[in-house]
């Protein structure tokens, strides 16, 4: 699994590397947050039942509230951000 998913991890890490770059711009930060929102928006609600079934509190695991706050502070309407087309099943 690790070998098969390595290219996906490498691509994701490269996209997030901009966050620690000294040349980070407001626009680059916004684009990264928009991609993260598009992924986490459909994923977190799908994971919440699994977290609860494991006895885990979803609140500290949720990234959406902080992503929303930053995006809205940057003037982005989160409703306009495209969502990931496919969310993996959380019943694995």
N, CA, C and O atoms as a CHARMM CRD file, in Angstrom:
* protein
*
  368
    1    1 UNK  N      0.82600  -1.19400   0.00000 PROA 1      0.00000
    2    1 UNK  CA     0.00000   0.00000   0.00000 PROA 1      0.00000
    3    1 UNK  C      0.87000   1.25600   0.00000 PROA 1      0.00000
    4    1 UNK  O      0.61600   2.20600  -0.74100 PROA 1      0.00000
    5    2 UNK  N      1.88400   1.24200   0.83400 PROA 2      0.00000
    6    2 UNK  CA     2.76100   2.41500   0.91600 PROA 2      0.00000
    7    2 UNK  C      3.40300   2.72500  -0.43800 PROA 2      0.00000
    8    2 UNK  O      3.46000   3.87900  -0.86100 PROA 2      0.00000
    9    3 UNK  N      3.88200   1.68100  -1.10600 PROA 3      0.00000
   10    3 UNK  CA     4.51800   1.87400  -2.41300 PROA 3      0.00000
   11    3 UNK  C      3.50300   2.37000  -3.44200 PROA 3      0.00000
   12    3 UNK  O      3.81100   3.23600  -4.26000 PROA 3      0.00000
   13    4 UNK  N      2.29700   1.81800  -3.39300 PROA 4      0.00000
   14    4 UNK  CA     1.26700   2.19900  -4.36400 PROA 4      0.00000
   15    4 UNK  C      0.77300   3.62700  -4.16400 PROA 4      0.00000
   16    4 UNK  O      0.39900   4.29300  -5.13000 PROA 4      0.00000
   17    5 UNK  N      0.76700   4.09900  -2.93200 PROA 5      0.00000
   18    5 UNK  CA     0.24300   5.44500  -2.66300 PROA 5      0.00000
   19    5 UNK  C      1.34300   6.50500  -2.59800 PROA 5      0.00000
   20    5 UNK  O      1.04800   7.69300  -2.47300 PROA 5      0.00000
   21    6 UNK  N      2.59700   6.09100  -2.68100 PROA 6      0.00000
   22    6 UNK  CA     3.71700   7.03600  -2.57200 PROA 6      0.00000
   23    6 UNK  C      3.60000   8.22300  -3.53700 PROA 6      0.00000
   24    6 UNK  O      3.80300   9.35800  -3.10900 PROA 6      0.00000
   25    7 UNK  N      3.28300   8.01100  -4.81500 PROA 7      0.00000
   26    7 UNK  CA     3.17800   9.17000  -5.71900 PROA 7      0.00000
   27    7 UNK  C      2.12000  10.17000  -5.26500 PROA 7      0.00000
   28    7 UNK  O      2.28900  11.37800  -5.43400 PROA 7      0.00000
   29    8 UNK  N      1.04300   9.67200  -4.69500 PROA 8      0.00000
   30    8 UNK  CA    -0.01300  10.57700  -4.21100 PROA 8      0.00000
   31    8 UNK  C      0.47200  11.38300  -3.00500 PROA 8      0.00000
   32    8 UNK  O      0.20000  12.57800  -2.89400 PROA 8      0.00000
   33    9 UNK  N      1.18700  10.71800  -2.11200 PROA 9      0.00000
   34    9 UNK  CA     1.72800  11.41000  -0.94400 PROA 9      0.00000
   35    9 UNK  C      2.76600  12.44600  -1.37400 PROA 9      0.00000
   36    9 UNK  O      2.77800  13.56700  -0.86500 PROA 9      0.00000
   37   10 UNK  N      3.62400  12.07400  -2.30000 PROA 10     0.00000
   38   10 UNK  CA     4.64800  13.00300  -2.78200 PROA 10     0.00000
   39   10 UNK  C      4.00700  14.24800  -3.39700 PROA 10     0.00000
   40   10 UNK  O      4.45800  15.36800  -3.15700 PROA 10     0.00000
   41   11 UNK  N      2.95900  14.04500  -4.18600 PROA 11     0.00000
   42   11 UNK  CA     2.28400  15.17800  -4.82000 PROA 11     0.00000
   43   11 UNK  C      1.62700  16.07400  -3.76500 PROA 11     0.00000
   44   11 UNK  O      1.72100  17.29900  -3.84600 PROA 11     0.00000
   45   12 UNK  N      0.97100  15.47300  -2.78900 PROA 12     0.00000
   46   12 UNK  CA     0.31400  16.24900  -1.73300 PROA 12     0.00000
   47   12 UNK  C      1.34400  17.03000  -0.91800 PROA 12     0.00000
   48   12 UNK  O      1.13300  18.20300  -0.60700 PROA 12     0.00000
   49   13 UNK  N      2.44400  16.38800  -0.57600 PROA 13     0.00000
   50   13 UNK  CA     3.47900  17.06500   0.20200 PROA 13     0.00000
   51   13 UNK  C      4.09200  18.21500  -0.57900 PROA 13     0.00000
   52   13 UNK  O      4.39400  19.26000  -0.00300 PROA 13     0.00000
   53   14 UNK  N      4.28000  18.04100  -1.86800 PROA 14     0.00000
   54   14 UNK  CA     4.82800  19.11900  -2.69500 PROA 14     0.00000
   55   14 UNK  C      3.87900  20.31200  -2.73100 PROA 14     0.00000
   56   14 UNK  O      4.32000  21.46100  -2.69500 PROA 14     0.00000
   57   15 UNK  N      2.57800  20.04200  -2.80200 PROA 15     0.00000
   58   15 UNK  CA     1.60900  21.13200  -2.83100 PROA 15     0.00000
   59   15 UNK  C      1.56200  21.86900  -1.48800 PROA 15     0.00000
   60   15 UNK  O      1.32900  23.07700  -1.45300 PROA 15     0.00000
   61   16 UNK  N      1.78100  21.15700  -0.39700 PROA 16     0.00000
   62   16 UNK  CA     1.74700  21.77900   0.92000 PROA 16     0.00000
   63   16 UNK  C      3.06200  22.46400   1.27600 PROA 16     0.00000
   64   16 UNK  O      3.09500  23.29300   2.18500 PROA 16     0.00000
   65   17 UNK  N      4.13600  22.13600   0.58100 PROA 17     0.00000
   66   17 UNK  CA     5.44700  22.72900   0.87400 PROA 17     0.00000
   67   17 UNK  C      5.41700  24.24300   0.74100 PROA 17     0.00000
   68   17 UNK  O      6.20500  24.93200   1.38900 PROA 17     0.00000
   69   18 UNK  N      4.53600  24.76500  -0.07300 PROA 18     0.00000
   70   18 UNK  CA     4.43500  26.21400  -0.24700 PROA 18     0.00000
   71   18 UNK  C      4.11400  26.90500   1.08300 PROA 18     0.00000
   72   18 UNK  O      4.45600  28.07200   1.27100 PROA 18     0.00000
   73   19 UNK  N      3.46200  26.19300   2.00100 PROA 19     0.00000
   74   19 UNK  CA     3.07900  26.79300   3.28000 PROA 19     0.00000
   75   19 UNK  C      4.27600  27.15800   4.14900 PROA 19     0.00000
   76   19 UNK  O      4.17400  28.04300   4.99800 PROA 19     0.00000
   77   20 UNK  N      5.39800  26.49400   3.94900 PROA 20     0.00000
   78   20 UNK  CA     6.59000  26.80700   4.74800 PROA 20     0.00000
   79   20 UNK  C      7.65400  27.53000   3.93400 PROA 20     0.00000
   80   20 UNK  O      8.78400  27.71200   4.38900 PROA 20     0.00000
   81   21 UNK  N      7.28600  27.93400   2.74300 PROA 21     0.00000
   82   21 UNK  CA     8.24600  28.63900   1.90400 PROA 21     0.00000
   83   21 UNK  C      8.33100  30.10500   2.33200 PROA 21     0.00000
   84   21 UNK  O      7.31500  30.70800   2.68000 PROA 21     0.00000
   85   22 UNK  N      9.52800  30.67600   2.30800 PROA 22     0.00000
   86   22 UNK  CA     9.67300  32.07900   2.70200 PROA 22     0.00000
   87   22 UNK  C      8.93400  33.03500   1.76600 PROA 22     0.00000
   88   22 UNK  O      8.64400  34.17000   2.14200 PROA 22     0.00000
   89   23 UNK  N      8.63400  32.58800   0.56600 PROA 23     0.00000
   90   23 UNK  CA     7.94100  33.44700  -0.39200 PROA 23     0.00000
   91   23 UNK  C      6.43400  33.24500  -0.41300 PROA 23     0.00000
   92   23 UNK  O      5.77800  33.60100  -1.39200 PROA 23     0.00000
   93   24 UNK  N      5.87600  32.68100   0.65000 PROA 24     0.00000
   94   24 UNK  CA     4.42900  32.42800   0.69100 PROA 24     0.00000
   95   24 UNK  C      3.65300  33.71800   0.48300 PROA 24     0.00000
   96   24 UNK  O      3.88600  34.71700   1.16300 PROA 24     0.00000
   97   25 UNK  N      2.73500  33.68200  -0.45900 PROA 25     0.00000
   98   25 UNK  CA     1.88600  34.84000  -0.72300 PROA 25     0.00000
   99   25 UNK  C      0.47700  34.55900  -0.22900 PROA 25     0.00000
  100   25 UNK  O      0.10600  33.41400   0.03400 PROA 25     0.00000
  101   26 UNK  N     -0.28000  35.60100  -0.11300 PROA 26     0.00000
  102   26 UNK  CA    -1.68700  35.48400   0.29000 PROA 26     0.00000
  103   26 UNK  C     -2.44200  34.59200  -0.70700 PROA 26     0.00000
  104   26 UNK  O     -3.23900  33.74400  -0.30500 PROA 26     0.00000
  105   27 UNK  N     -2.19200  34.78500  -1.99100 PROA 27     0.00000
  106   27 UNK  CA    -2.85900  34.00100  -3.02800 PROA 27     0.00000
  107   27 UNK  C     -2.49500  32.52900  -2.97100 PROA 27     0.00000
  108   27 UNK  O     -3.35800  31.66900  -3.14300 PROA 27     0.00000
  109   28 UNK  N     -1.21100  32.22700  -2.73000 PROA 28     0.00000
  110   28 UNK  CA    -0.78300  30.83600  -2.63300 PROA 28     0.00000
  111   28 UNK  C     -1.40900  30.17400  -1.40300 PROA 28     0.00000
  112   28 UNK  O     -1.84100  29.02300  -1.46200 PROA 28     0.00000
  113   29 UNK  N     -1.45300  30.90100  -0.30300 PROA 29     0.00000
  114   29 UNK  CA    -2.06600  30.37400   0.91200 PROA 29     0.00000
  115   29 UNK  C     -3.54500  30.08100   0.66900 PROA 29     0.00000
  116   29 UNK  O     -4.05200  29.03700   1.08000 PROA 29     0.00000
  117   30 UNK  N     -4.22400  30.99500   0.00800 PROA 30     0.00000
  118   30 UNK  CA    -5.64800  30.81600  -0.30300 PROA 30     0.00000
  119   30 UNK  C     -5.86700  29.57900  -1.17000 PROA 30     0.00000
  120   30 UNK  O     -6.78000  28.79500  -0.91300 PROA 30     0.00000
  121   31 UNK  N     -5.03800  29.40300  -2.19200 PROA 31     0.00000
  122   31 UNK  CA    -5.19400  28.24200  -3.08500 PROA 31     0.00000
  123   31 UNK  C     -4.99400  26.91700  -2.34200 PROA 31     0.00000
  124   31 UNK  O     -5.72000  25.95300  -2.58600 PROA 31     0.00000
  125   32 UNK  N     -4.02200  26.87000  -1.44800 PROA 32     0.00000
  126   32 UNK  CA    -3.80600  25.64700  -0.66200 PROA 32     0.00000
  127   32 UNK  C     -5.02100  25.39100   0.22400 PROA 32     0.00000
  128   32 UNK  O     -5.51200  24.26500   0.29600 PROA 32     0.00000
  129   33 UNK  N     -5.50400  26.42700   0.89400 PROA 33     0.00000
  130   33 UNK  CA    -6.67500  26.25900   1.75800 PROA 33     0.00000
  131   33 UNK  C     -7.90300  25.82500   0.96100 PROA 33     0.00000
  132   33 UNK  O     -8.69200  25.00700   1.43300 PROA 33     0.00000
  133   34 UNK  N     -8.06600  26.36500  -0.23400 PROA 34     0.00000
  134   34 UNK  CA    -9.20100  25.96100  -1.06600 PROA 34     0.00000
  135   34 UNK  C     -9.12200  24.47700  -1.43100 PROA 34     0.00000
  136   34 UNK  O    -10.13700  23.78000  -1.42200 PROA 34     0.00000
  137   35 UNK  N     -7.93000  24.00000  -1.74800 PROA 35     0.00000
  138   35 UNK  CA    -7.77800  22.56500  -2.05400 PROA 35     0.00000
  139   35 UNK  C     -8.05700  21.72000  -0.82100 PROA 35     0.00000
  140   35 UNK  O     -8.69500  20.67000  -0.90800 PROA 35     0.00000
  141   36 UNK  N     -7.57600  22.18200   0.32600 PROA 36     0.00000
  142   36 UNK  CA    -7.82100  21.44500   1.56500 PROA 36     0.00000
  143   36 UNK  C     -9.31800  21.42200   1.89000 PROA 36     0.00000
  144   36 UNK  O     -9.84600  20.39300   2.31100 PROA 36     0.00000
  145   37 UNK  N     -9.99800  22.55400   1.69700 PROA 37     0.00000
  146   37 UNK  CA   -11.44100  22.60800   1.93800 PROA 37     0.00000
  147   37 UNK  C    -12.16500  21.62500   1.00700 PROA 37     0.00000
  148   37 UNK  O    -13.04200  20.87900   1.44500 PROA 37     0.00000
  149   38 UNK  N    -11.79400  21.63100  -0.26300 PROA 38     0.00000
  150   38 UNK  CA   -12.43400  20.75400  -1.23800 PROA 38     0.00000
  151   38 UNK  C    -12.28100  19.28300  -0.89700 PROA 38     0.00000
  152   38 UNK  O    -13.12900  18.46600  -1.25500 PROA 38     0.00000
  153   39 UNK  N    -11.20200  18.94600  -0.20400 PROA 39     0.00000
  154   39 UNK  CA   -10.98200  17.56300   0.21700 PROA 39     0.00000
  155   39 UNK  C    -11.69900  17.26200   1.53700 PROA 39     0.00000
  156   39 UNK  O    -12.40900  16.26300   1.65200 PROA 39     0.00000
  157   40 UNK  N    -11.50700  18.12900   2.52200 PROA 40     0.00000
  158   40 UNK  CA   -12.03600  17.87100   3.86200 PROA 40     0.00000
  159   40 UNK  C    -13.54700  18.06700   3.97500 PROA 40     0.00000
  160   40 UNK  O    -14.18300  17.43000   4.81500 PROA 40     0.00000
  161   41 UNK  N    -14.13100  18.92900   3.15400 PROA 41     0.00000
  162   41 UNK  CA   -15.57700  19.18600   3.27100 PROA 41     0.00000
  163   41 UNK  C    -16.40400  17.91800   3.07700 PROA 41     0.00000
  164   41 UNK  O    -17.30300  17.67500   3.88200 PROA 41     0.00000
  165   42 UNK  N    -16.15900  17.10300   2.06600 PROA 42     0.00000
  166   42 UNK  CA   -16.92200  15.85700   1.97000 PROA 42     0.00000
  167   42 UNK  C    -16.37800  14.75100   2.88900 PROA 42     0.00000
  168   42 UNK  O    -17.12400  13.85300   3.27900 PROA 42     0.00000
  169   43 UNK  N    -15.08300  14.81000   3.23600 PROA 43     0.00000
  170   43 UNK  CA   -14.47500  13.73800   4.00200 PROA 43     0.00000
  171   43 UNK  C    -14.87100  13.74500   5.47500 PROA 43     0.00000
  172   43 UNK  O    -15.22500  12.70000   6.02000 PROA 43     0.00000
  173   44 UNK  N    -14.81600  14.89700   6.12100 PROA 44     0.00000
  174   44 UNK  CA   -15.07900  14.93100   7.56000 PROA 44     0.00000
  175   44 UNK  C    -16.46500  14.42200   7.94200 PROA 44     0.00000
  176   44 UNK  O    -16.57600  13.64500   8.89000 PROA 44     0.00000
  177   45 UNK  N    -17.53300  14.82900   7.24200 PROA 45     0.00000
  178   45 UNK  CA   -18.83800  14.26800   7.60600 PROA 45     0.00000
  179   45 UNK  C    -18.90100  12.74700   7.41000 PROA 45     0.00000
  180   45 UNK  O    -19.62100  12.05600   8.13000 PROA 45     0.00000
  181   46 UNK  N    -18.14600  12.23400   6.43600 PROA 46     0.00000
  182   46 UNK  CA   -18.12400  10.79500   6.21300 PROA 46     0.00000
  183   46 UNK  C    -17.35700  10.06800   7.31800 PROA 46     0.00000
  184   46 UNK  O    -17.67200   8.92300   7.64300 PROA 46     0.00000
  185   47 UNK  N    -16.35400  10.72900   7.89300 PROA 47     0.00000
  186   47 UNK  CA   -15.54800  10.11400   8.94700 PROA 47     0.00000
  187   47 UNK  C    -16.18100  10.21500  10.33100 PROA 47     0.00000
  188   47 UNK  O    -15.89000   9.40300  11.21000 PROA 47     0.00000
  189   48 UNK  N    -17.03000  11.19300  10.52200 PROA 48     0.00000
  190   48 UNK  CA   -17.56900  11.44500  11.86400 PROA 48     0.00000
  191   48 UNK  C    -18.22600  10.21400  12.49800 PROA 48     0.00000
  192   48 UNK  O    -17.95800   9.94400  13.66900 PROA 48     0.00000
  193   49 UNK  N    -19.07100   9.45300  11.79000 PROA 49     0.00000
  194   49 UNK  CA   -19.64700   8.25600  12.41700 PROA 49     0.00000
  195   49 UNK  C    -18.58200   7.23200  12.83200 PROA 49     0.00000
  196   49 UNK  O    -18.72300   6.58300  13.86900 PROA 49     0.00000
  197   50 UNK  N    -17.53900   7.08600  12.04600 PROA 50     0.00000
  198   50 UNK  CA   -16.46900   6.14800  12.39100 PROA 50     0.00000
  199   50 UNK  C    -15.72100   6.62800  13.63100 PROA 50     0.00000
  200   50 UNK  O    -15.40400   5.83000  14.51300 PROA 50     0.00000
  201   51 UNK  N    -15.43800   7.92700  13.70100 PROA 51     0.00000
  202   51 UNK  CA   -14.77700   8.47100  14.89600 PROA 51     0.00000
  203   51 UNK  C    -15.61700   8.19100  16.13800 PROA 51     0.00000
  204   51 UNK  O    -15.10500   7.73800  17.16100 PROA 51     0.00000
  205   52 UNK  N    -16.92200   8.47100  16.02900 PROA 52     0.00000
  206   52 UNK  CA   -17.81800   8.26200  17.18100 PROA 52     0.00000
  207   52 UNK  C    -17.87900   6.77800  17.56200 PROA 52     0.00000
  208   52 UNK  O    -17.88300   6.44200  18.74600 PROA 52     0.00000
  209   53 UNK  N    -17.92500   5.89800  16.57100 PROA 53     0.00000
  210   53 UNK  CA   -17.97300   4.45700  16.84100 PROA 53     0.00000
  211   53 UNK  C    -16.71900   3.98900  17.57300 PROA 53     0.00000
  212   53 UNK  O    -16.76300   3.01400  18.32400 PROA 53     0.00000
  213   54 UNK  N    -15.62300   4.66900  17.36000 PROA 54     0.00000
  214   54 UNK  CA   -14.37400   4.34100  18.04400 PROA 54     0.00000
  215   54 UNK  C    -14.25700   5.02900  19.40300 PROA 54     0.00000
  216   54 UNK  O    -13.26100   4.86700  20.10800 PROA 54     0.00000
  217   55 UNK  N    -15.28600   5.79700  19.76100 PROA 55     0.00000
  218   55 UNK  CA   -15.25800   6.51900  21.02200 PROA 55     0.00000
  219   55 UNK  C    -14.42600   7.78000  20.97300 PROA 55     0.00000
  220   55 UNK  O    -14.00200   8.28700  22.01100 PROA 55     0.00000
  221   56 UNK  N    -14.18600   8.29400  19.77300 PROA 56     0.00000
  222   56 UNK  CA   -13.37900   9.49700  19.59200 PROA 56     0.00000
  223   56 UNK  C    -14.28000  10.71400  19.40100 PROA 56     0.00000
  224   56 UNK  O    -15.30700  10.64000  18.72600 PROA 56     0.00000
  225   57 UNK  N    -13.89400  11.79800  19.98500 PROA 57     0.00000
  226   57 UNK  CA   -14.62300  13.05100  19.84100 PROA 57     0.00000
  227   57 UNK  C    -14.23500  13.68900  18.50400 PROA 57     0.00000
  228   57 UNK  O    -13.06200  13.99800  18.29300 PROA 57     0.00000
  229   58 UNK  N    -15.19500  13.89200  17.60100 PROA 58     0.00000
  230   58 UNK  CA   -14.86800  14.48500  16.30100 PROA 58     0.00000
  231   58 UNK  C    -14.38700  15.93600  16.37800 PROA 58     0.00000
  232   58 UNK  O    -13.63200  16.37800  15.51100 PROA 58     0.00000
  233   59 UNK  N    -14.80600  16.67100  17.38600 PROA 59     0.00000
  234   59 UNK  CA   -14.50200  18.11000  17.43600 PROA 59     0.00000
  235   59 UNK  C    -13.01200  18.43400  17.33100 PROA 59     0.00000
  236   59 UNK  O    -12.64400  19.27200  16.50700 PROA 59     0.00000
  237   60 UNK  N    -12.14200  17.81600  18.11900 PROA 60     0.00000
  238   60 UNK  CA   -10.72500  18.18400  17.99100 PROA 60     0.00000
  239   60 UNK  C    -10.07500  17.69200  16.69100 PROA 60     0.00000
  240   60 UNK  O     -8.99300  18.15100  16.32700 PROA 60     0.00000
  241   61 UNK  N    -10.72400  16.77500  16.00500 PROA 61     0.00000
  242   61 UNK  CA   -10.19000  16.25100  14.75100 PROA 61     0.00000
  243   61 UNK  C    -10.63300  17.07100  13.54300 PROA 61     0.00000
  244   61 UNK  O    -10.03300  16.98800  12.47100 PROA 61     0.00000
  245   62 UNK  N    -11.66600  17.84700  13.72400 PROA 62     0.00000
  246   62 UNK  CA   -12.26100  18.60600  12.62300 PROA 62     0.00000
  247   62 UNK  C    -11.34500  19.73800  12.17600 PROA 62     0.00000
  248   62 UNK  O    -10.84700  20.51700  12.98800 PROA 62     0.00000
  249   63 UNK  N    -11.13900  19.80500  10.89000 PROA 63     0.00000
  250   63 UNK  CA   -10.34100  20.89500  10.31200 PROA 63     0.00000
  251   63 UNK  C    -11.21700  21.95100   9.65600 PROA 63     0.00000
  252   63 UNK  O    -10.78100  23.07800   9.42300 PROA 63     0.00000
  253   64 UNK  N    -12.44300  21.57800   9.36500 PROA 64     0.00000
  254   64 UNK  CA   -13.31900  22.50600   8.63800 PROA 64     0.00000
  255   64 UNK  C    -13.52700  23.84400   9.32700 PROA 64     0.00000
  256   64 UNK  O    -13.48300  24.86700   8.64400 PROA 64     0.00000
  257   65 UNK  N    -13.75000  23.90400  10.63400 PROA 65     0.00000
  258   65 UNK  CA   -13.96700  25.22300  11.24800 PROA 65     0.00000
  259   65 UNK  C    -12.78900  26.16700  11.06400 PROA 65     0.00000
  260   65 UNK  O    -12.98200  27.35000  10.78700 PROA 65     0.00000
  261   66 UNK  N    -11.56900  25.65800  11.21500 PROA 66     0.00000
  262   66 UNK  CA   -10.39500  26.52300  11.05900 PROA 66     0.00000
  263   66 UNK  C    -10.16400  26.89300   9.59400 PROA 66     0.00000
  264   66 UNK  O     -9.78900  28.02200   9.27800 PROA 66     0.00000
  265   67 UNK  N    -10.39400  25.92000   8.70500 PROA 67     0.00000
  266   67 UNK  CA   -10.26800  26.23100   7.27600 PROA 67     0.00000
  267   67 UNK  C    -11.27700  27.29700   6.87200 PROA 67     0.00000
  268   67 UNK  O    -10.93700  28.25000   6.17000 PROA 67     0.00000
  269   68 UNK  N    -12.52100  27.13200   7.32100 PROA 68     0.00000
  270   68 UNK  CA   -13.56500  28.11600   7.00000 PROA 68     0.00000
  271   68 UNK  C    -13.17000  29.50400   7.50700 PROA 68     0.00000
  272   68 UNK  O    -13.29600  30.49000   6.78100 PROA 68     0.00000
  273   69 UNK  N    -12.69600  29.57900   8.74500 PROA 69     0.00000
  274   69 UNK  CA   -12.32000  30.87100   9.32700 PROA 69     0.00000
  275   69 UNK  C    -11.23900  31.55800   8.50100 PROA 69     0.00000
  276   69 UNK  O    -11.34200  32.74900   8.20700 PROA 69     0.00000
  277   70 UNK  N    -10.20000  30.81100   8.12600 PROA 70     0.00000
  278   70 UNK  CA    -9.12100  31.41200   7.33300 PROA 70     0.00000
  279   70 UNK  C     -9.60500  31.80300   5.94400 PROA 70     0.00000
  280   70 UNK  O     -9.28100  32.88300   5.45200 PROA 70     0.00000
  281   71 UNK  N    -10.37500  30.93500   5.31700 PROA 71     0.00000
  282   71 UNK  CA   -10.86800  31.24900   3.97200 PROA 71     0.00000
  283   71 UNK  C    -11.76900  32.47600   3.99200 PROA 71     0.00000
  284   71 UNK  O    -11.64200  33.35200   3.13600 PROA 71     0.00000
  285   72 UNK  N    -12.66500  32.54700   4.94600 PROA 72     0.00000
  286   72 UNK  CA   -13.55300  33.70700   5.02600 PROA 72     0.00000
  287   72 UNK  C    -12.77200  34.97500   5.35400 PROA 72     0.00000
  288   72 UNK  O    -13.11000  36.05200   4.86300 PROA 72     0.00000
  289   73 UNK  N    -11.73700  34.86100   6.17400 PROA 73     0.00000
  290   73 UNK  CA   -10.88100  36.02500   6.46400 PROA 73     0.00000
  291   73 UNK  C    -10.16700  36.50700   5.20300 PROA 73     0.00000
  292   73 UNK  O     -9.83000  37.68500   5.08100 PROA 73     0.00000
  293   74 UNK  N     -9.94000  35.58500   4.26900 PROA 74     0.00000
  294   74 UNK  CA    -9.31000  35.94100   2.99300 PROA 74     0.00000
  295   74 UNK  C    -10.33600  36.37500   1.94800 PROA 74     0.00000
  296   74 UNK  O     -9.98300  36.64700   0.80000 PROA 74     0.00000
  297   75 UNK  N    -11.60500  36.44000   2.34800 PROA 75     0.00000
  298   75 UNK  CA   -12.65100  36.89800   1.44300 PROA 75     0.00000
  299   75 UNK  C    -13.20200  35.82700   0.51900 PROA 75     0.00000
  300   75 UNK  O    -13.83300  36.15100  -0.48700 PROA 75     0.00000
  301   76 UNK  N    -12.98100  34.56400   0.83700 PROA 76     0.00000
  302   76 UNK  CA   -13.43200  33.45400  -0.00700 PROA 76     0.00000
  303   76 UNK  C    -14.78500  32.95800   0.47800 PROA 76     0.00000
  304   76 UNK  O    -14.98400  32.76500   1.67800 PROA 76     0.00000
  305   77 UNK  N    -15.70900  32.75100  -0.44000 PROA 77     0.00000
  306   77 UNK  CA   -16.99300  32.11600  -0.13100 PROA 77     0.00000
  307   77 UNK  C    -16.80200  30.61400  -0.25000 PROA 77     0.00000
  308   77 UNK  O    -16.61600  30.09900  -1.35200 PROA 77     0.00000
  309   78 UNK  N    -16.84400  29.90500   0.87300 PROA 78     0.00000
  310   78 UNK  CA   -16.56000  28.46900   0.84200 PROA 78     0.00000
  311   78 UNK  C    -17.57200  27.70300  -0.00200 PROA 78     0.00000
  312   78 UNK  O    -17.24400  26.64400  -0.53700 PROA 78     0.00000
  313   79 UNK  N    -18.78000  28.20800  -0.13100 PROA 79     0.00000
  314   79 UNK  CA   -19.79200  27.51700  -0.93900 PROA 79     0.00000
  315   79 UNK  C    -19.39400  27.45300  -2.41700 PROA 79     0.00000
  316   79 UNK  O    -19.89500  26.60900  -3.16000 PROA 79     0.00000
  317   80 UNK  N    -18.50700  28.33500  -2.83600 PROA 80     0.00000
  318   80 UNK  CA   -18.09000  28.37800  -4.23800 PROA 80     0.00000
  319   80 UNK  C    -16.89100  27.47400  -4.53200 PROA 80     0.00000
  320   80 UNK  O    -16.49400  27.34000  -5.69000 PROA 80     0.00000
  321   81 UNK  N    -16.31700  26.86200  -3.51500 PROA 81     0.00000
  322   81 UNK  CA   -15.12800  26.03000  -3.71200 PROA 81     0.00000
  323   81 UNK  C    -15.54600  24.64000  -4.19600 PROA 81     0.00000
  324   81 UNK  O    -16.38600  23.99600  -3.56700 PROA 81     0.00000
  325   82 UNK  N    -14.97300  24.17300  -5.30000 PROA 82     0.00000
  326   82 UNK  CA   -15.29900  22.81700  -5.78600 PROA 82     0.00000
  327   82 UNK  C    -14.86000  21.76100  -4.76700 PROA 82     0.00000
  328   82 UNK  O    -13.81300  21.88900  -4.13300 PROA 82     0.00000
  329   83 UNK  N    -15.67400  20.72500  -4.62300 PROA 83     0.00000
  330   83 UNK  CA   -15.37000  19.64500  -3.69300 PROA 83     0.00000
  331   83 UNK  C    -14.72400  18.47600  -4.42200 PROA 83     0.00000
  332   83 UNK  O    -14.89200  18.30500  -5.62900 PROA 83     0.00000
  333   84 UNK  N    -13.98300  17.67900  -3.66600 PROA 84     0.00000
  334   84 UNK  CA   -13.37300  16.48400  -4.23800 PROA 84     0.00000
  335   84 UNK  C    -14.46900  15.61200  -4.83500 PROA 84     0.00000
  336   84 UNK  O    -15.52900  15.45500  -4.23000 PROA 84     0.00000
  337   85 UNK  N    -14.23200  15.04900  -6.00300 PROA 85     0.00000
  338   85 UNK  CA   -15.27900  14.27700  -6.67000 PROA 85     0.00000
  339   85 UNK  C    -15.58900  12.93700  -6.02200 PROA 85     0.00000
  340   85 UNK  O    -16.66400  12.37800  -6.24100 PROA 85     0.00000
  341   86 UNK  N    -14.66200  12.41400  -5.22600 PROA 86     0.00000
  342   86 UNK  CA   -14.82800  11.07200  -4.68400 PROA 86     0.00000
  343   86 UNK  C    -14.22900  11.03500  -3.29000 PROA 86     0.00000
  344   86 UNK  O    -13.09800  11.47400  -3.08000 PROA 86     0.00000
  345   87 UNK  N    -14.98700  10.51300  -2.34400 PROA 87     0.00000
  346   87 UNK  CA   -14.47700  10.37800  -0.97300 PROA 87     0.00000
  347   87 UNK  C    -14.39600   8.89500  -0.66000 PROA 87     0.00000
  348   87 UNK  O    -15.36200   8.15800  -0.85500 PROA 87     0.00000
  349   88 UNK  N    -13.23300   8.45800  -0.17100 PROA 88     0.00000
  350   88 UNK  CA   -13.09200   7.03900   0.14600 PROA 88     0.00000
  351   88 UNK  C    -14.04900   6.62000   1.26800 PROA 88     0.00000
  352   88 UNK  O    -14.39200   7.42900   2.12900 PROA 88     0.00000
  353   89 UNK  N    -14.46800   5.38000   1.25400 PROA 89     0.00000
  354   89 UNK  CA   -15.35000   4.85200   2.30100 PROA 89     0.00000
  355   89 UNK  C    -14.59900   4.83700   3.63300 PROA 89     0.00000
  356   89 UNK  O    -13.40200   4.55500   3.67900 PROA 89     0.00000
  357   90 UNK  N    -15.30800   5.14100   4.69900 PROA 90     0.00000
  358   90 UNK  CA   -14.69400   5.17300   6.03700 PROA 90     0.00000
  359   90 UNK  C    -14.95200   3.89300   6.80300 PROA 90     0.00000
  360   90 UNK  O    -14.72600   3.84400   8.01200 PROA 90     0.00000
  361   91 UNK  N    -15.42100   2.85300   6.12700 PROA 91     0.00000
  362   91 UNK  CA   -15.78200   1.62500   6.85100 PROA 91     0.00000
  363   91 UNK  C    -14.71700   0.54400   6.77600 PROA 91     0.00000
  364   91 UNK  O    -14.97300  -0.61000   7.12100 PROA 91     0.00000
  365   92 UNK  N    -13.50400   0.92000   6.31700 PROA 92     0.00000
  366   92 UNK  CA   -12.42600  -0.02900   6.09700 PROA 92     0.00000
  367   92 UNK  C    -11.99700  -0.72500   7.30000 PROA 92     0.00000
  368   92 UNK  O    -11.09000  -1.55500   7.24200 PROA 92     0.00000
